[in-house]
Structure formats: structure tokens, C-alpha cells
Amino acid sequence: MATSGANGPGSASASASASNPRKFSEKIALQKQRQAEETAAFEEVMMDIGSTRDKL
């Protein structure tokens, strides 16, 4: 029964995937961009902390 249940949603998502891959790839791209921005901001803060510690 689990197999037939998996085939039901799988077939539905397979037909829907024809219109949705772009949306998923766009979501992934946005997440990667946000992560890169957050990483850059984090590294900037860490560098500021490092330079502040050096002055002390």
C-alpha cells in the first residue's frame, strides 16, 4: 500500500513538475543568495571583532 500511495503523489508531482521546476530552482537560488549575503555579513562582523580585539 505504501508503494501505491507513493505512486499517487509521485505521478501528480511528476505532471506538476513540468510547470514547477523553475519555481524550485528560483527558490534554491534565492536561498543560496540569502545564505551568501548572511555569510558575508557574518564575516564582516567577525573581522570587525578581530580588529577591535587587536586594538585592546
PDB file of N, CA, C and O in Angstrom:
ATOM      1  N   MET A   1       0.821  -1.199   0.000  1.00  0.00           N
ATOM      2  CA  MET A   1       0.000   0.000   0.000  1.00  0.00           C
ATOM      3  C   MET A   1       0.862   1.260   0.000  1.00  0.00           C
ATOM      4  O   MET A   1       0.504   2.261  -0.621  1.00  0.00           O
ATOM      5  N   ALA A   2       1.985   1.209   0.689  1.00  0.00           N
ATOM      6  CA  ALA A   2       2.860   2.371   0.708  1.00  0.00           C
ATOM      7  C   ALA A   2       3.363   2.683  -0.698  1.00  0.00           C
ATOM      8  O   ALA A   2       3.552   3.845  -1.059  1.00  0.00           O
ATOM      9  N   THR A   3       3.574   1.638  -1.479  1.00  0.00           N
ATOM     10  CA  THR A   3       4.044   1.843  -2.846  1.00  0.00           C
ATOM     11  C   THR A   3       2.987   2.551  -3.680  1.00  0.00           C
ATOM     12  O   THR A   3       3.302   3.480  -4.424  1.00  0.00           O
ATOM     13  N   SER A   4       1.730   2.115  -3.559  1.00  0.00           N
ATOM     14  CA  SER A   4       0.679   2.761  -4.339  1.00  0.00           C
ATOM     15  C   SER A   4       0.459   4.192  -3.859  1.00  0.00           C
ATOM     16  O   SER A   4       0.147   5.077  -4.656  1.00  0.00           O
ATOM     17  N   GLY A   5       0.621   4.417  -2.563  1.00  0.00           N
ATOM     18  CA  GLY A   5       0.496   5.775  -2.034  1.00  0.00           C
ATOM     19  C   GLY A   5       1.606   6.667  -2.553  1.00  0.00           C
ATOM     20  O   GLY A   5       1.393   7.846  -2.835  1.00  0.00           O
ATOM     21  N   ALA A   6       2.812   6.082  -2.678  1.00  0.00           N
ATOM     22  CA  ALA A   6       3.938   6.854  -3.191  1.00  0.00           C
ATOM     23  C   ALA A   6       3.752   7.160  -4.672  1.00  0.00           C
ATOM     24  O   ALA A   6       4.167   8.216  -5.149  1.00  0.00           O
ATOM     25  N   ASN A   7       3.123   6.227  -5.402  1.00  0.00           N
ATOM     26  CA  ASN A   7       2.912   6.452  -6.831  1.00  0.00           C
ATOM     27  C   ASN A   7       1.864   7.525  -7.082  1.00  0.00           C
ATOM     28  O   ASN A   7       1.972   8.278  -8.050  1.00  0.00           O
ATOM     29  N   GLY A   8       0.860   7.606  -6.233  1.00  0.00           N
ATOM     30  CA  GLY A   8      -0.191   8.604  -6.409  1.00  0.00           C
ATOM     31  C   GLY A   8       0.358  10.018  -6.381  1.00  0.00           C
ATOM     32  O   GLY A   8       0.227  10.748  -7.364  1.00  0.00           O
ATOM     33  N   PRO A   9       0.974  10.421  -5.266  1.00  0.00           N
ATOM     34  CA  PRO A   9       1.541  11.771  -5.216  1.00  0.00           C
ATOM     35  C   PRO A   9       2.691  11.943  -6.197  1.00  0.00           C
ATOM     36  O   PRO A   9       2.886  13.029  -6.743  1.00  0.00           O
ATOM     37  N   GLY A  10       3.460  10.870  -6.426  1.00  0.00           N
ATOM     38  CA  GLY A  10       4.579  10.961  -7.356  1.00  0.00           C
ATOM     39  C   GLY A  10       4.115  11.288  -8.759  1.00  0.00           C
ATOM     40  O   GLY A  10       4.717  12.115  -9.444  1.00  0.00           O
ATOM     41  N   SER A  11       3.030  10.629  -9.191  1.00  0.00           N
ATOM     42  CA  SER A  11       2.531  10.892 -10.534  1.00  0.00           C
ATOM     43  C   SER A  11       1.932  12.291 -10.616  1.00  0.00           C
ATOM     44  O   SER A  11       2.043  12.959 -11.644  1.00  0.00           O
ATOM     45  N   ALA A  12       1.308  12.726  -9.552  1.00  0.00           N
ATOM     46  CA  ALA A  12       0.737  14.071  -9.538  1.00  0.00           C
ATOM     47  C   ALA A  12       1.852  15.109  -9.567  1.00  0.00           C
ATOM     48  O   ALA A  12       1.759  16.095 -10.299  1.00  0.00           O
ATOM     49  N   SER A  13       2.912  14.898  -8.776  1.00  0.00           N
ATOM     50  CA  SER A  13       4.010  15.851  -8.765  1.00  0.00           C
ATOM     51  C   SER A  13       4.793  15.789 -10.070  1.00  0.00           C
ATOM     52  O   SER A  13       5.363  16.791 -10.500  1.00  0.00           O
ATOM     53  N   ALA A  14       4.823  14.616 -10.702  1.00  0.00           N
ATOM     54  CA  ALA A  14       5.522  14.499 -11.982  1.00  0.00           C
ATOM     55  C   ALA A  14       4.833  15.358 -13.037  1.00  0.00           C
ATOM     56  O   ALA A  14       5.501  16.024 -13.829  1.00  0.00           O
ATOM     57  N   SER A  15       3.497  15.348 -13.053  1.00  0.00           N
ATOM     58  CA  SER A  15       2.789  16.177 -14.019  1.00  0.00           C
ATOM     59  C   SER A  15       2.888  17.651 -13.635  1.00  0.00           C
ATOM     60  O   SER A  15       2.937  18.524 -14.502  1.00  0.00           O
ATOM     61  N   ALA A  16       2.917  17.920 -12.345  1.00  0.00           N
ATOM     62  CA  ALA A  16       3.033  19.301 -11.890  1.00  0.00           C
ATOM     63  C   ALA A  16       4.465  19.800 -12.049  1.00  0.00           C
ATOM     64  O   ALA A  16       4.690  21.002 -12.197  1.00  0.00           O
ATOM     65  N   SER A  17       5.440  18.880 -12.020  1.00  0.00           N
ATOM     66  CA  SER A  17       6.833  19.290 -12.117  1.00  0.00           C
ATOM     67  C   SER A  17       7.143  19.933 -13.461  1.00  0.00           C
ATOM     68  O   SER A  17       8.125  20.665 -13.585  1.00  0.00           O
ATOM     69  N   ALA A  18       6.332  19.672 -14.449  1.00  0.00           N
ATOM     70  CA  ALA A  18       6.548  20.297 -15.745  1.00  0.00           C
ATOM     71  C   ALA A  18       6.401  21.814 -15.639  1.00  0.00           C
ATOM     72  O   ALA A  18       7.041  22.550 -16.391  1.00  0.00           O
ATOM     73  N   SER A  19       5.574  22.284 -14.724  1.00  0.00           N
ATOM     74  CA  SER A  19       5.384  23.721 -14.568  1.00  0.00           C
ATOM     75  C   SER A  19       6.121  24.285 -13.358  1.00  0.00           C
ATOM     76  O   SER A  19       6.244  25.503 -13.231  1.00  0.00           O
ATOM     77  N   ASN A  20       6.619  23.419 -12.458  1.00  0.00           N
ATOM     78  CA  ASN A  20       7.218  23.905 -11.219  1.00  0.00           C
ATOM     79  C   ASN A  20       8.740  23.878 -11.119  1.00  0.00           C
ATOM     80  O   ASN A  20       9.254  24.487 -10.180  1.00  0.00           O
ATOM     81  N   PRO A  21       9.501  23.243 -11.980  1.00  0.00           N
ATOM     82  CA  PRO A  21      10.944  23.194 -11.743  1.00  0.00           C
ATOM     83  C   PRO A  21      11.563  24.577 -11.682  1.00  0.00           C
ATOM     84  O   PRO A  21      12.495  24.810 -10.913  1.00  0.00           O
ATOM     85  N   ARG A  22      11.055  25.487 -12.481  1.00  0.00           N
ATOM     86  CA  ARG A  22      11.605  26.837 -12.464  1.00  0.00           C
ATOM     87  C   ARG A  22      11.384  27.463 -11.096  1.00  0.00           C
ATOM     88  O   ARG A  22      12.267  28.143 -10.574  1.00  0.00           O
ATOM     89  N   LYS A  23      10.224  27.241 -10.518  1.00  0.00           N
ATOM     90  CA  LYS A  23       9.934  27.809  -9.211  1.00  0.00           C
ATOM     91  C   LYS A  23      10.877  27.244  -8.162  1.00  0.00           C
ATOM     92  O   LYS A  23      11.395  27.987  -7.328  1.00  0.00           O
ATOM     93  N   PHE A  24      11.110  25.915  -8.197  1.00  0.00           N
ATOM     94  CA  PHE A  24      12.001  25.317  -7.213  1.00  0.00           C
ATOM     95  C   PHE A  24      13.426  25.808  -7.414  1.00  0.00           C
ATOM     96  O   PHE A  24      14.117  26.094  -6.437  1.00  0.00           O
ATOM     97  N   SER A  25      13.876  25.910  -8.645  1.00  0.00           N
ATOM     98  CA  SER A  25      15.234  26.379  -8.895  1.00  0.00           C
ATOM     99  C   SER A  25      15.375  27.842  -8.478  1.00  0.00           C
ATOM    100  O   SER A  25      16.429  28.251  -7.990  1.00  0.00           O
ATOM    101  N   GLU A  26      14.318  28.628  -8.669  1.00  0.00           N
ATOM    102  CA  GLU A  26      14.361  30.020  -8.227  1.00  0.00           C
ATOM    103  C   GLU A  26      14.418  30.099  -6.706  1.00  0.00           C
ATOM    104  O   GLU A  26      15.141  30.927  -6.153  1.00  0.00           O
ATOM    105  N   LYS A  27      13.656  29.238  -6.026  1.00  0.00           N
ATOM    106  CA  LYS A  27      13.691  29.223  -4.567  1.00  0.00           C
ATOM    107  C   LYS A  27      15.069  28.832  -4.066  1.00  0.00           C
ATOM    108  O   LYS A  27      15.581  29.430  -3.119  1.00  0.00           O
ATOM    109  N   ILE A  28      15.673  27.834  -4.694  1.00  0.00           N
ATOM    110  CA  ILE A  28      17.016  27.403  -4.302  1.00  0.00           C
ATOM    111  C   ILE A  28      18.013  28.529  -4.538  1.00  0.00           C
ATOM    112  O   ILE A  28      18.879  28.777  -3.698  1.00  0.00           O
ATOM    113  N   ALA A  29      17.898  29.209  -5.670  1.00  0.00           N
ATOM    114  CA  ALA A  29      18.802  30.315  -5.977  1.00  0.00           C
ATOM    115  C   ALA A  29      18.648  31.439  -4.962  1.00  0.00           C
ATOM    116  O   ALA A  29      19.640  32.023  -4.526  1.00  0.00           O
ATOM    117  N   LEU A  30      17.404  31.747  -4.581  1.00  0.00           N
ATOM    118  CA  LEU A  30      17.180  32.785  -3.578  1.00  0.00           C
ATOM    119  C   LEU A  30      17.766  32.384  -2.230  1.00  0.00           C
ATOM    120  O   LEU A  30      18.358  33.215  -1.541  1.00  0.00           O
ATOM    121  N   GLN A  31      17.606  31.120  -1.849  1.00  0.00           N
ATOM    122  CA  GLN A  31      18.169  30.660  -0.581  1.00  0.00           C
ATOM    123  C   GLN A  31      19.685  30.737  -0.597  1.00  0.00           C
ATOM    124  O   GLN A  31      20.296  31.131   0.397  1.00  0.00           O
ATOM    125  N   LYS A  32      20.298  30.367  -1.710  1.00  0.00           N
ATOM    126  CA  LYS A  32      21.756  30.445  -1.819  1.00  0.00           C
ATOM    127  C   LYS A  32      22.224  31.893  -1.758  1.00  0.00           C
ATOM    128  O   LYS A  32      23.246  32.195  -1.141  1.00  0.00           O
ATOM    129  N   GLN A  33      21.473  32.792  -2.399  1.00  0.00           N
ATOM    130  CA  GLN A  33      21.838  34.208  -2.386  1.00  0.00           C
ATOM    131  C   GLN A  33      21.730  34.771  -0.976  1.00  0.00           C
ATOM    132  O   GLN A  33      22.620  35.489  -0.522  1.00  0.00           O
ATOM    133  N   ARG A  34      20.631  34.444  -0.276  1.00  0.00           N
ATOM    134  CA  ARG A  34      20.463  34.911   1.099  1.00  0.00           C
ATOM    135  C   ARG A  34      21.559  34.367   1.997  1.00  0.00           C
ATOM    136  O   ARG A  34      22.085  35.086   2.846  1.00  0.00           O
ATOM    137  N   GLN A  35      21.907  33.091   1.811  1.00  0.00           N
ATOM    138  CA  GLN A  35      22.953  32.491   2.629  1.00  0.00           C
ATOM    139  C   GLN A  35      24.287  33.180   2.368  1.00  0.00           C
ATOM    140  O   GLN A  35      25.049  33.426   3.303  1.00  0.00           O
ATOM    141  N   ALA A  36      24.577  33.493   1.112  1.00  0.00           N
ATOM    142  CA  ALA A  36      25.818  34.179   0.776  1.00  0.00           C
ATOM    143  C   ALA A  36      25.854  35.570   1.403  1.00  0.00           C
ATOM    144  O   ALA A  36      26.892  35.995   1.910  1.00  0.00           O
ATOM    145  N   GLU A  37      24.729  36.278   1.371  1.00  0.00           N
ATOM    146  CA  GLU A  37      24.667  37.605   1.977  1.00  0.00           C
ATOM    147  C   GLU A  37      24.846  37.522   3.488  1.00  0.00           C
ATOM    148  O   GLU A  37      25.568  38.329   4.074  1.00  0.00           O
ATOM    149  N   GLU A  38      24.191  36.548   4.121  1.00  0.00           N
ATOM    150  CA  GLU A  38      24.316  36.389   5.565  1.00  0.00           C
ATOM    151  C   GLU A  38      25.732  35.989   5.950  1.00  0.00           C
ATOM    152  O   GLU A  38      26.254  36.449   6.966  1.00  0.00           O
ATOM    153  N   THR A  39      26.353  35.137   5.147  1.00  0.00           N
ATOM    154  CA  THR A  39      27.734  34.727   5.417  1.00  0.00           C
ATOM    155  C   THR A  39      28.667  35.922   5.290  1.00  0.00           C
ATOM    156  O   THR A  39      29.567  36.097   6.111  1.00  0.00           O
ATOM    157  N   ALA A  40      28.461  36.742   4.273  1.00  0.00           N
ATOM    158  CA  ALA A  40      29.292  37.927   4.088  1.00  0.00           C
ATOM    159  C   ALA A  40      29.125  38.891   5.258  1.00  0.00           C
ATOM    160  O   ALA A  40      30.105  39.456   5.744  1.00  0.00           O
ATOM    161  N   ALA A  41      27.888  39.079   5.712  1.00  0.00           N
ATOM    162  CA  ALA A  41      27.639  39.964   6.849  1.00  0.00           C
ATOM    163  C   ALA A  41      28.288  39.400   8.109  1.00  0.00           C
ATOM    164  O   ALA A  41      28.876  40.147   8.891  1.00  0.00           O
ATOM    165  N   PHE A  42      28.185  38.092   8.311  1.00  0.00           N
ATOM    166  CA  PHE A  42      28.791  37.447   9.474  1.00  0.00           C
ATOM    167  C   PHE A  42      30.309  37.613   9.450  1.00  0.00           C
ATOM    168  O   PHE A  42      30.918  37.951  10.465  1.00  0.00           O
ATOM    169  N   GLU A  43      30.917  37.374   8.286  1.00  0.00           N
ATOM    170  CA  GLU A  43      32.369  37.503   8.178  1.00  0.00           C
ATOM    171  C   GLU A  43      32.810  38.939   8.423  1.00  0.00           C
ATOM    172  O   GLU A  43      33.860  39.176   9.020  1.00  0.00           O
ATOM    173  N   GLU A  44      32.015  39.893   7.965  1.00  0.00           N
ATOM    174  CA  GLU A  44      32.348  41.304   8.196  1.00  0.00           C
ATOM    175  C   GLU A  44      32.330  41.618   9.687  1.00  0.00           C
ATOM    176  O   GLU A  44      33.230  42.288  10.194  1.00  0.00           O
ATOM    177  N   VAL A  45      31.312  41.138  10.388  1.00  0.00           N
ATOM    178  CA  VAL A  45      31.220  41.357  11.832  1.00  0.00           C
ATOM    179  C   VAL A  45      32.393  40.686  12.540  1.00  0.00           C
ATOM    180  O   VAL A  45      32.990  41.270  13.444  1.00  0.00           O
ATOM    181  N   MET A  46      32.722  39.471  12.135  1.00  0.00           N
ATOM    182  CA  MET A  46      33.835  38.763  12.772  1.00  0.00           C
ATOM    183  C   MET A  46      35.156  39.485  12.532  1.00  0.00           C
ATOM    184  O   MET A  46      36.008  39.516  13.420  1.00  0.00           O
ATOM    185  N   MET A  47      35.340  40.063  11.350  1.00  0.00           N
ATOM    186  CA  MET A  47      36.563  40.821  11.078  1.00  0.00           C
ATOM    187  C   MET A  47      36.603  42.080  11.938  1.00  0.00           C
ATOM    188  O   MET A  47      37.662  42.450  12.447  1.00  0.00           O
ATOM    189  N   ASP A  48      35.451  42.744  12.105  1.00  0.00           N
ATOM    190  CA  ASP A  48      35.388  43.925  12.961  1.00  0.00           C
ATOM    191  C   ASP A  48      35.727  43.561  14.398  1.00  0.00           C
ATOM    192  O   ASP A  48      36.445  44.295  15.077  1.00  0.00           O
ATOM    193  N   ILE A  49      35.217  42.440  14.857  1.00  0.00           N
ATOM    194  CA  ILE A  49      35.515  41.991  16.219  1.00  0.00           C
ATOM    195  C   ILE A  49      37.004  41.698  16.353  1.00  0.00           C
ATOM    196  O   ILE A  49      37.622  42.040  17.361  1.00  0.00           O
ATOM    197  N   GLY A  50      37.572  41.069  15.342  1.00  0.00           N
ATOM    198  CA  GLY A  50      39.002  40.756  15.367  1.00  0.00           C
ATOM    199  C   GLY A  50      39.847  42.014  15.413  1.00  0.00           C
ATOM    200  O   GLY A  50      40.823  42.072  16.161  1.00  0.00           O
ATOM    201  N   SER A  51      39.494  43.019  14.631  1.00  0.00           N
ATOM    202  CA  SER A  51      40.272  44.260  14.636  1.00  0.00           C
ATOM    203  C   SER A  51      40.076  45.015  15.946  1.00  0.00           C
ATOM    204  O   SER A  51      40.992  45.697  16.406  1.00  0.00           O
ATOM    205  N   THR A  52      38.903  44.904  16.549  1.00  0.00           N
ATOM    206  CA  THR A  52      38.658  45.545  17.843  1.00  0.00           C
ATOM    207  C   THR A  52      39.483  44.867  18.926  1.00  0.00           C
ATOM    208  O   THR A  52      40.038  45.539  19.795  1.00  0.00           O
ATOM    209  N   ARG A  53      39.569  43.558  18.883  1.00  0.00           N
ATOM    210  CA  ARG A  53      40.368  42.822  19.870  1.00  0.00           C
ATOM    211  C   ARG A  53      41.843  43.172  19.729  1.00  0.00           C
ATOM    212  O   ARG A  53      42.550  43.273  20.732  1.00  0.00           O
ATOM    213  N   ASP A  54      42.318  43.358  18.503  1.00  0.00           N
ATOM    214  CA  ASP A  54      43.722  43.695  18.291  1.00  0.00           C
ATOM    215  C   ASP A  54      44.052  45.054  18.901  1.00  0.00           C
ATOM    216  O   ASP A  54      45.168  45.262  19.377  1.00  0.00           O
ATOM    217  N   LYS A  55      43.102  45.972  18.891  1.00  0.00           N
ATOM    218  CA  LYS A  55      43.332  47.308  19.448  1.00  0.00           C
ATOM    219  C   LYS A  55      43.388  47.276  20.967  1.00  0.00           C
ATOM    220  O   LYS A  55      44.037  48.122  21.582  1.00  0.00           O
ATOM    221  N   LEU A  56      42.718  46.313  21.573  1.00  0.00           N
ATOM    222  CA  LEU A  56      42.722  46.218  23.031  1.00  0.00           C
ATOM    223  C   LEU A  56      43.995  45.612  23.439  1.00  0.00           C
ATOM    224  O   LEU A  56      44.236  45.427  24.632  1.00  0.00           O
TER     225      LEU A  56
END
